[in-house]
Amino acid sequence: MDSTLRDGEQTNGVSFLPHEKLSIARLLLRDVHVDRLEVASARVSEGEKDAVTMICRYARQLETAEENAVPDATEKIEVLGFVDGGKSIEWIEQCGCKVINMLTKGSENHCVHQLSKTPDEHIADIRENVSLAQQHGLTVNIYLEDWSNGMKDNPEYVYHMLEELQGIGIKRFMLPDTLGVLTPSETARYFCDITSRYPQEHFDFHAHNDYDLAVGNTLSAVRNGAKGVHVTINGLGERCGNAPLASVQAVLHDKCGITTSIQEDMLNEVSRVVEGYSGIVIAPNQPIVGENVFTQVAGVHADGDNKHNLYYNALVPERFGRKREYALGKNSGKANIEKNLQELGLELTPEQTKKVTARITELGDRKALVTQEDLPFIVADVLKHSAPEDRVRLKGYMVSLSYGLKPHACVKIDIDGKRYEADSSGDGQYDAFVKALRHIYKVVLGRTFPMLENYAVTIPPGGRTDALVQTQITWRMKDGRMLRTRALDADQTEAAIKATIKMLNQIEPEYSSKEPLP
């Protein structure tokens, strides 16, 4: 069960708009193939109600679609509800949702001090609300909030709760490590205890990552009888977050031999979408989806890959819709350089490769950021050849910003000596500039124009002044390839424009090889 849209939204600073929730839900259901989606908490806001209604409507359409049909798609949509005399039940029913995940107290401490009720009073309230939900045609799952501390402090309370709630039609008992306090050995012991006492019941595990053990605890729960696990995209969630979907999928598949419905090659794409909507940047070393996780830095590793893939494991990048890269820097070594040269189609003699390696090592010592796109220019400089000529040249531009008016841009470029001009408005100065370029490429030249995938502005690595900014732009090509270009300037917009012209020069040979300019 993916809980990005409910528990993930409890990440500090994250609030998804209704259409963003729908977009994420569509990706998770249609492309990633998660089994269940927890999409909201009941009675939060009217906007949340709109989002749940839209998602449930989409699920009904998906269920009846001839292509990519999903059986019982509406049963995959779940909403967190409360023991509140039927108010949550009414809210969920009005949204068109069929499943309530009812929040109850899994520890005596929570029951007594938060609800100010005895365990039996709380159980009576739960039974009443479960019966009411069933009368409204809802499937009922039960969260035992703070279950982990309940097992630590007073397991008899947990057993009493489970025994009193047997046989009343609860589909799943969901056991959360609400405060992220468990270790894998404790998770194993508690789950083994619970599943051996109540073998006929379906138990889910919901991990939190306060001690960085969410994935390990999830693995341990599955090995000891958990039939469902809760995850979020990129590990979003309150405090330190939840167990990340991509990591849990890889661990269950590779370490337990478990087959799931998850489409692994879509995990990177949905992670990037959630990154954009949430504003929470994925750490470069985040397993599976981080930018650096399939990048070899040490030259000895690239050398080992050349010699029978000595540094490969089961986490091959192609499995997740990605590719292996070889970093360029002071630790690169000759093997990394050769890998990048091969990919660019450049052939150098051993002596030339040695010189290029020395230059890249020198740049790395100065903390300069070197990319594969920089390599042809470094080669040309080191070997004293003329640098590759820019076939796309920016001859002039003007961008305006006015209060109460949309930013406007006029652009003049030369492509292989031919002049093209266009103007456009946009949501920002750079957006207006790109729209003018897109007009030249799509309308005037009849070409495709790459989609802007990501835009990041930083102080250059090792920078000790704010006089310069570095803009890195990621573009998605029509064939799905990703292209990154970077540029420096004192002005953020100017840096972005430079990075864009770099991109156009890199893709121009692909265009000119197919068709002449009009």
ABEGO torsion letter per residue (X at the ends): XBAAAAAAAABBGBBBBAAAAAAAAAAAAAAAGBABBBABBBGABAAAAAAAAAAAAAAAAAAABABGBBBGAAAABBBBBBBAGGAAAAAAAAAGBABBBBBBBABAAAAAAAAGBBAAAAAAAAAAAAAAAAAAGBBBBBBBBGAAAAAAABAAAAAAAAAAABGAGBABBBBBBAAGABBAAAAAAAAAAAAAABAABBBBBBBBAAAGAAAAAAAAAAAAGBABBBBBBGGBEBEAEBBBAAAAAAAAAAAAGBBBABBAAAAAAAAAAAAAAAGBBBBAABBGABAAAABBABAAAAAAAABGGAABBABBAAAAGBBBBBBBBAAAEAAAAAAAAAAAGBBBBAAAAAAAAAAAAAAAAAGBBBBAAAAAAAAAAAAGBBBBBBABBBAEBBBBBBBGBBBBBBBBBBBGGBBBBBBBBBABAAAAAAAAAAAAAAAAAGBBBBBBABBBBBBBBGBABAABBBBBBBBBBAAGBBBBBBBBBABAAAAAAAAAAAAAAAAAAAAAAABBBX
